[in-house]
Amino acid sequence: MVLAVVIGSVVLAHGAVAAQADTSTPKSRMMTKAQVPTSFGIAKNWSYTKKPSDAAKTITLCSDPEGTSMFAIPAPRTQYFAESEVTAARKQDYVSVSERVYRYPSAAEATAAYTQLVQGAATCTGTKATAAGSDPRVTDVFANGSSPGGQYQNLWVSDATTFTSKDPQHNGRTITMTVYSQAGNAIIQTGGSINGRPRLTSGQADDLQTLAMTLSAQWSPQ
């Protein structure tokens, strides 16, 4: 799949609203080391946390080069996070794949929050750069889109960041793609990041969205 700017409405996840209680163990439903797509490399570790101190205050779709949010909504307090660092094909690259779950008190609240994310996705489009003369100069190129089909509808945002300094040894680039989906009372955020590359391959983008659908199924009401 080509990372291109897609603007438009997104159909909400099939079966996203479910009224039944969901009491399954969170850790057992998170991304595992074995699920990390091999197109990113070989997962070398895995970590998991549900500490409140690690919780994000907002679900932020994108931020400008100075770190100011371009679109965000309040996040629920209950969150879970799993991440694997990946041994990349190029030693100089830093690669990670992660999952953050935002768990709401009800499916209706998760649906309402996901609808807000869908409506705000178009904000994450185009190029943003720091003021000329800054050192380093940072430029972000945003794109967004959706992956229809299957049981769950995915919304994705990509951020290609380039760092340009007066000292060439400080130059760099990073690509991050984040996929959002909803299942029951959870919004699932699946991310892939490569420090050292300007873009994901089409295979990596496809694999990340496939992983997002798998993780969504793991959060379907049990």
Sine and cosine of phi, psi and omega as CSV:
sin_phi,cos_phi,sin_psi,cos_psi,sin_omega,cos_omega
0.00,0.00,0.74,-0.68,-0.01,-1.00
-0.99,0.12,0.71,-0.71,0.04,-1.00
-0.98,0.20,1.00,-0.03,-0.03,-1.00
-0.84,-0.55,0.37,-0.93,0.00,-1.00
-0.95,0.31,0.80,-0.59,0.03,-1.00
-0.80,-0.61,0.85,-0.53,0.00,-1.00
-0.88,-0.47,0.76,-0.65,0.03,-1.00
0.35,-0.94,-0.02,-1.00,-0.02,-1.00
-0.98,0.19,0.41,-0.91,0.00,-1.00
-0.84,-0.55,0.74,-0.67,0.02,-1.00
-0.97,0.26,0.72,-0.69,-0.03,-1.00
-0.94,0.35,0.35,-0.94,-0.07,-1.00
-0.87,0.50,0.66,-0.76,0.08,-1.00
-0.92,0.39,0.72,-0.70,0.06,-1.00
0.92,0.38,0.40,0.92,-0.06,-1.00
-0.93,0.36,-0.54,0.84,-0.04,-1.00
-1.00,-0.03,0.87,-0.50,0.03,-1.00
-0.63,-0.78,0.76,-0.65,-0.15,-0.99
-1.00,0.03,-0.34,0.94,-0.13,-0.99
-0.93,0.36,0.44,-0.90,0.00,-1.00
-0.93,0.38,0.47,-0.88,-0.04,-1.00
-0.73,-0.68,0.95,-0.30,-0.11,-0.99
-0.85,-0.52,0.30,0.96,-0.03,-1.00
-0.91,0.41,0.44,-0.90,0.01,-1.00
-0.90,0.43,0.84,-0.54,-0.06,-1.00
-0.86,0.51,-0.73,0.69,-0.10,-1.00
-0.86,0.52,-0.59,0.81,-0.03,-1.00
-0.95,0.31,-0.18,0.98,-0.06,-1.00
-0.95,-0.32,0.02,1.00,-0.02,-1.00
-1.00,0.08,0.26,-0.97,0.07,-1.00
-0.82,0.57,0.70,-0.72,0.06,-1.00
-0.98,-0.21,0.22,-0.98,0.05,-1.00
-0.87,0.50,-0.62,0.79,-0.03,-1.00
-0.93,0.37,-0.35,0.94,-0.04,-1.00
-1.00,0.07,-0.16,0.99,0.01,-1.00
-0.89,0.46,0.82,-0.58,-0.04,-1.00
-0.87,0.50,0.74,-0.67,-0.01,-1.00
-0.93,0.38,-0.28,0.96,0.05,-1.00
-0.91,0.42,-0.35,0.94,0.06,-1.00
-1.00,0.04,-0.31,0.95,-0.06,-1.00
0.78,-0.63,-0.27,-0.96,-0.02,-1.00
-0.98,-0.22,0.85,-0.53,0.02,-1.00
-0.90,0.44,0.78,-0.62,-0.04,-1.00
-0.95,-0.30,-0.17,0.98,0.07,-1.00
-0.37,-0.93,0.05,-1.00,0.02,-1.00
-0.43,-0.90,0.69,-0.72,0.04,-1.00
-0.70,-0.71,0.45,-0.90,-0.03,-1.00
-0.61,-0.79,0.63,-0.77,0.06,-1.00
-0.52,-0.86,0.52,-0.85,0.13,-0.99
-0.72,-0.70,0.39,0.92,-0.01,-1.00
-0.93,0.37,0.74,-0.67,0.04,-1.00
-0.83,0.56,-0.51,0.86,-0.01,-1.00
-0.92,0.40,-0.34,0.94,0.01,-1.00
-1.00,-0.01,-0.06,1.00,-0.10,-0.99
-0.95,0.32,0.67,-0.74,0.08,-1.00
-0.99,0.15,0.63,-0.78,-0.01,-1.00
-0.98,0.20,-0.40,0.92,0.00,-1.00
-0.70,-0.72,0.40,-0.92,0.24,-0.97
-1.00,-0.08,0.96,-0.29,-0.10,-0.99
-0.97,-0.25,0.90,-0.43,-0.01,-1.00
-0.95,0.32,-0.63,0.78,-0.01,-1.00
-0.30,-0.95,0.46,-0.89,0.05,-1.00
-0.72,-0.69,0.51,-0.86,0.00,-1.00
-0.97,0.26,0.10,-1.00,-0.07,-1.00
-0.86,0.52,-0.36,0.93,0.01,-1.00
-1.00,-0.03,0.04,1.00,0.05,-1.00
1.00,0.01,0.10,1.00,0.02,-1.00
-0.99,0.14,0.77,-0.63,-0.04,-1.00
-0.89,0.46,0.72,-0.69,0.09,-1.00
-1.00,-0.05,-0.51,0.86,0.13,-0.99
-0.36,-0.93,0.78,-0.63,0.00,-1.00
-0.42,-0.91,0.43,-0.90,0.10,-0.99
-0.77,-0.63,0.38,-0.92,0.04,-1.00
-0.86,0.50,0.60,-0.80,0.00,-1.00
-0.97,-0.24,0.52,-0.85,0.08,-1.00
-0.94,0.34,0.40,-0.92,-0.03,-1.00
-0.93,0.37,-0.58,0.82,-0.05,-1.00
-0.98,0.19,0.90,-0.44,-0.03,-1.00
-0.59,-0.81,0.44,-0.90,0.07,-1.00
-0.71,-0.70,0.56,-0.83,-0.07,-1.00
-0.65,-0.76,0.74,-0.68,0.08,-1.00
-0.74,-0.67,0.60,-0.80,-0.05,-1.00
-0.50,-0.87,0.56,-0.83,0.12,-0.99
-0.79,-0.62,0.77,-0.64,0.22,-0.98
-0.98,0.18,0.52,-0.85,-0.13,-0.99
-0.83,-0.56,0.69,-0.73,0.11,-0.99
-0.97,0.23,0.94,-0.34,-0.11,-0.99
-0.99,0.12,0.27,-0.96,0.03,-1.00
-0.91,0.42,-0.58,0.81,0.05,-1.00
-0.97,-0.24,0.81,-0.59,-0.09,-1.00
-0.87,0.49,-0.47,0.88,-0.06,-1.00
-0.98,0.19,-0.18,0.98,0.00,-1.00
-1.00,0.08,0.59,-0.81,0.15,-0.99
-0.94,-0.35,0.83,-0.56,-0.10,-0.99
-0.80,-0.60,0.67,-0.74,0.09,-1.00
-0.57,-0.82,0.47,-0.89,0.09,-1.00
-0.77,-0.64,0.71,-0.70,-0.12,-0.99
-0.60,-0.80,0.28,-0.96,0.11,-0.99
-0.68,-0.73,0.78,-0.63,0.16,-0.99
-0.86,-0.52,0.77,-0.64,0.01,-1.00
-0.94,-0.34,0.79,-0.62,0.10,-1.00
-0.97,-0.23,0.91,-0.41,-0.10,-0.99
-0.96,-0.28,0.86,-0.52,-0.04,-1.00
-0.99,-0.13,0.32,-0.95,0.03,-1.00
-0.89,0.45,-0.44,0.90,-0.03,-1.00
-0.54,-0.84,0.32,-0.95,0.06,-1.00
-0.91,0.41,-0.56,0.83,0.00,-1.00
-0.89,0.46,-0.64,0.77,0.02,-1.00
-0.93,0.36,-0.61,0.79,0.05,-1.00
-0.90,0.43,-0.65,0.76,0.03,-1.00
-0.89,0.46,-0.69,0.73,0.00,-1.00
-0.89,0.45,-0.66,0.76,0.01,-1.00
-0.93,0.38,-0.66,0.75,0.00,-1.00
-0.90,0.43,-0.61,0.80,0.05,-1.00
-0.87,0.49,-0.64,0.77,0.05,-1.00
-0.89,0.45,-0.65,0.76,0.02,-1.00
-0.90,0.44,-0.67,0.74,0.03,-1.00
-0.86,0.51,-0.71,0.70,-0.05,-1.00
-0.93,0.37,-0.47,0.88,-0.04,-1.00
-1.00,-0.05,-0.09,1.00,-0.11,-0.99
-0.88,0.48,-0.56,0.83,-0.04,-1.00
-0.89,0.46,-0.32,0.95,0.05,-1.00
-0.90,0.43,-0.50,0.87,-0.05,-1.00
-1.00,0.04,0.92,0.40,-0.06,-1.00
-0.61,-0.79,0.65,-0.76,0.12,-0.99
0.99,-0.11,-0.25,-0.97,-0.11,-0.99
-0.90,-0.43,0.72,-0.70,0.09,-1.00
-0.80,-0.60,0.65,-0.76,-0.01,-1.00
-0.63,-0.77,0.43,-0.90,0.08,-1.00
-0.95,0.31,0.24,-0.97,-0.02,-1.00
-0.89,0.46,0.57,-0.82,0.01,-1.00
-0.85,0.53,0.63,-0.78,0.03,-1.00
0.99,-0.14,-0.20,0.98,0.03,-1.00
-0.95,0.31,0.46,-0.89,-0.03,-1.00
-0.67,-0.74,0.96,-0.27,0.11,0.99
-0.99,0.11,0.31,-0.95,0.13,-0.99
-1.00,0.03,0.75,-0.66,-0.04,-1.00
-0.88,-0.47,0.77,-0.64,0.02,-1.00
-0.81,-0.58,0.77,-0.64,0.05,-1.00
-0.91,-0.42,0.75,-0.66,0.09,-1.00
-0.92,-0.39,0.90,-0.43,-0.07,-1.00
-0.98,-0.22,0.55,-0.84,0.15,-0.99
-0.59,-0.81,0.41,-0.91,0.02,-1.00
-0.56,-0.83,0.30,-0.95,0.01,-1.00
-0.05,-1.00,-0.20,-0.98,-0.01,-1.00
-0.62,-0.78,0.33,-0.95,0.02,-1.00
-0.83,-0.56,1.00,-0.02,-0.04,-1.00
-0.97,0.26,0.29,-0.96,0.05,-1.00
0.97,-0.26,0.34,-0.94,-0.04,-1.00
0.96,0.27,-0.18,-0.98,-0.04,-1.00
-0.97,0.23,-0.51,0.86,-0.09,-1.00
-0.88,-0.48,0.66,-0.75,0.05,-1.00
-1.00,-0.01,0.78,-0.63,0.01,-1.00
-0.96,-0.28,0.62,-0.79,0.15,-0.99
-0.92,-0.40,0.76,-0.65,0.00,-1.00
-0.80,-0.59,0.48,-0.88,0.07,-1.00
-0.72,-0.69,0.74,-0.68,0.08,-1.00
-0.89,-0.45,0.52,-0.85,-0.01,-1.00
-0.69,-0.72,0.96,-0.29,0.06,-1.00
-0.99,-0.12,0.91,-0.41,-0.09,-1.00
-0.94,-0.34,0.73,-0.68,0.05,-1.00
-0.85,-0.52,0.78,-0.63,0.05,-1.00
-0.96,-0.28,0.85,-0.53,0.00,-1.00
-0.84,-0.55,0.88,-0.47,-0.07,-1.00
-0.90,-0.44,0.32,-0.95,0.11,-0.99
-0.90,0.43,-0.44,0.90,0.07,-1.00
-0.98,-0.18,0.95,-0.30,-0.09,-1.00
-0.80,0.60,-0.47,0.88,-0.04,-1.00
-0.93,0.36,-0.22,0.97,0.04,-1.00
-0.99,-0.12,0.02,1.00,0.05,-1.00
-0.93,0.37,0.44,-0.90,0.02,-1.00
-0.14,-0.99,0.11,-0.99,0.03,-1.00
-0.44,-0.90,0.50,-0.87,-0.04,-1.00
-0.60,-0.80,0.63,-0.78,0.10,-0.99
-0.85,-0.52,0.75,-0.66,0.05,-1.00
-0.77,-0.64,0.74,-0.68,0.10,-0.99
-0.82,-0.57,0.76,-0.65,-0.02,-1.00
-0.81,-0.58,0.77,-0.64,-0.01,-1.00
-0.93,-0.38,0.74,-0.68,0.01,-1.00
-0.90,-0.43,0.67,-0.74,0.07,-1.00
-0.53,-0.85,0.20,-0.98,-0.01,-1.00
-0.75,-0.66,0.65,-0.76,0.10,-1.00
-0.59,-0.81,0.87,-0.49,-0.01,-1.00
0.84,0.53,-0.81,-0.59,-0.04,-1.00
-0.99,-0.11,0.37,0.93,-0.03,-1.00
-0.83,-0.56,0.62,-0.79,0.24,-0.97
-0.96,-0.28,0.80,-0.59,-0.07,-1.00
-0.96,-0.29,0.80,-0.60,0.01,-1.00
-0.93,-0.38,0.93,-0.38,-0.04,-1.00
-0.94,-0.35,0.83,-0.55,-0.11,-0.99
-0.79,-0.61,0.55,-0.84,0.13,-0.99
-0.76,-0.64,0.73,-0.68,-0.06,-1.00
-0.69,-0.72,0.70,-0.71,0.06,-1.00
-0.77,-0.63,0.90,-0.43,0.06,-1.00
-1.00,-0.03,0.95,-0.32,-0.04,-1.00
0.78,-0.63,-0.09,1.00,0.00,-1.00
-0.81,-0.59,0.50,-0.86,0.00,-1.00
-1.00,0.02,-0.20,0.98,-0.06,-1.00
-0.31,-0.95,0.35,-0.94,0.16,-0.99
-1.00,0.06,0.44,-0.90,0.16,-0.99
-0.96,0.28,0.31,-0.95,0.03,-1.00
-0.88,0.47,-0.57,0.82,0.03,-1.00
-0.91,0.42,-0.66,0.75,0.03,-1.00
-0.91,0.42,-0.67,0.74,0.02,-1.00
-0.89,0.45,-0.69,0.72,0.03,-1.00
-0.90,0.43,-0.69,0.73,-0.03,-1.00
-0.91,0.42,-0.59,0.80,0.01,-1.00
-0.91,0.40,-0.64,0.77,0.03,-1.00
-0.94,0.33,-0.56,0.83,0.09,-1.00
-0.91,0.42,-0.67,0.74,0.06,-1.00
-0.87,0.49,-0.67,0.74,0.01,-1.00
-0.86,0.51,-0.65,0.76,0.02,-1.00
-0.92,0.39,-0.61,0.79,0.05,-1.00
-0.90,0.44,-0.71,0.71,-0.02,-1.00
-0.93,0.38,-0.56,0.83,0.07,-1.00
-0.88,0.48,-0.68,0.73,0.00,-1.00
-0.88,0.47,-0.55,0.84,0.02,-1.00
-0.93,0.36,-0.34,0.94,0.00,-1.00
-0.97,-0.23,0.11,0.99,0.12,-0.99
-0.89,0.46,0.57,-0.83,0.00,-1.00
-0.81,0.59,0.74,-0.67,-0.06,-1.00
-1.00,0.00,0.00,0.00,0.00,0.00
